[in-house]
Amino acid sequence: MSTAEPSLPLARYSFRFLAAEDLRLPSDPRGLWHGVFGLRLRELACALPGTECSACLLLHKCAYSRLFSGPRPPEAELMRRYDTIPVPHAFQLPPDSPEPVRAGDPITVHLVLVGDANGHLPLVIQTMAAAGQGGLGRERGQAWLQDVTQSLPDGPAAHPAAAKGRILDALPPQAPRTPPLPATVRLVLLSPYKPSGQAAAAGGFDLPHLIMAIVRRVSLLQYFYTGTKLDAPFPDLKAASERARVIAHSLRYQDASRYGVRHGQRLDTGGLVGHIDLDITGIEPLWPYLHLGQWLNVGKNASMGYGHYTLAATPALPPAQAI
């Protein structure tokens, strides 16, 4: 089955915690939340503890693999040169995380699930509750999950998914409807964006690479988590990305880092934040992808919450600037 236009059902879930004690969280807590989510998910989902995932007979039947580690299905037609595929979740933390967190303070974490990953929502809720109970930060301070609300792209903004210790019925995920095409749009990078692959090594900012990274992410997530292949004119989309015109921009590099358990050291997760004002004229076929990417993040460590962007109307613009 294939489609010519992107159609990716998804939902965003807001997890509201209360700190049980004073917490010392990192100034950039994205890596922390992603790490404890993976740790607690494996504890809850693993049927054969002590077995290496790569050697496990249940590798492609396991919720942990499906939701977090992303081994490539052997029968998949895409990404044949890779061992792993994009995972079907994306953290989206508020731009300004309170520090320090005092006992009784609220903590809100947003998590987007795409495609059939939404069918694992009860396990995801249990995992996030266990993440808070198991302790956060160096001192393993606890936080208690209070409730979970579900937001759909074009539906209710706060449908209850869990409350008072009970998991409730969620609404079916929804593919975002593409709004009318604007003449110009402002792309606001809320969390550090760093390109992956060769573009990262080259340095600088490459707008066509950013746009095509969004297109590829949409295509792969749709294929692997809905079973529907995106049969789009990718060469034409690439050509359109190279015609994209920046009207104005304000970008800066924001330092960020996380502790990598496997590496035993801090890892650089810094990247660009700010905004880019784009002229949509001539790149109209890219508009559905730019709109959809707001729920998916883009670039390196997108699932952790990096490369989170939103689209907004452009204000009165100054003369064009070079980028």
KALINNOR-V34552 format. One record per helix or strand of 3 or more residues. SS is the DSSP state (2 for helix, 1 for strand). FROM is the first residue (numbers start at 1). TO is the last residue. If there is no record, write none. Layout:
ss from to
SS FROM TO
SS FROM TO
//
This chain:
ss from to
1 9 19
2 30 45
2 53 55
2 59 61
2 63 69
1 89 93
1 106 114
2 115 134
1 143 151
1 159 163
1 184 193
2 198 202
2 207 226
2 234 242
1 245 254
1 257 260
1 265 268
1 271 279
2 284 295
2 302 304
1 309 312
//
